[in-house]
């Protein structure tokens, strides 16, 4: 399978990291809403990672590759990123 070019993913990641650090800094300066936003984003981030892993699996990447990238076993990656089934 041909690897896709990353396009602007590193730049987007760097921008998001700066934004997270800004929220942390604001929380450290007494901004309680910044902490609330960080907590909300924690859930958004977890769901985004799960969705991205599923997308990569559906695109054709193996659970072994996903395991290597995410630091879990192949079995854990298969469980975590398997397509949700509707019963």
N, C-alpha and C positions, 0 to 999 in steps of 0.2 A: 504494500500500500504506500502510496506517495505521501510524504509528510507535507502538511500544509505550512506555509510560511506564517510566522507569528504575527505579522502585521504590526499593530500598535500595542499588543498585549503588554510588553514590558513598560511602555510609557503609561498606559492606563494603570497598571499595578503600582508604579512609582507615585502617580498622582493620588491614588487611593490611600497609599501608605502615608503620604504627607497629610491627607485629610484626617486620617485616624489619629495621627500624632497631634494634630491641631486640636481635636476633641479631647485627647488626653491632657494636653497642656491647659485647655480651658477648664476641664474638671479640676485639675490641680490648682487652679486659680479661684475655685469656689463656684463654678458654674454647674449647678446640679442637673440642668437640662442636658449638658454634654455627657454626663454619666448615663442618663436615661437613654440617650441616643446610642451610646456605645453598647449598652445592654441589648437594645433592640437590634442593632446591627450584628450582634453575636448570633442571633437566630437566623437573620437574613444570610449571613456568611455560611453558616452550617448548611442551610438549604441550597445555597448557590453551589457549594462544593459537591453536594450530592447530585444535583442536577447536571453539573458540568461532567462529573464522572460518568453518569448515565449517557450523556450525549456522546462522550468519547467512546464508550463501549458500543453504542449504536452506530457510531461512525466506522467502527471496525477495529479499534484498539483492543487488545486482549486484556483479560483480568490480570494476567501476569505483569503486563506493562503498567497498568493502573496501580498494582500493588507496589511495584518498584518506585513509581513516582510519588506515591502517598505514604510509603513506609509501613505498609501492613502486609499481611500474608495474602497470597492469591485467593484463598478461600474467603478471607475477610473482605477483599475487594469485590469478589463475586457477590457476596451477600449484600454489601453496601451499595453497589452500583447496578444491581440487576434491575431490569425493567419491572415496574410495579404491575402486578396483575390485578385485574378487577374480577371479583367473584360474583 
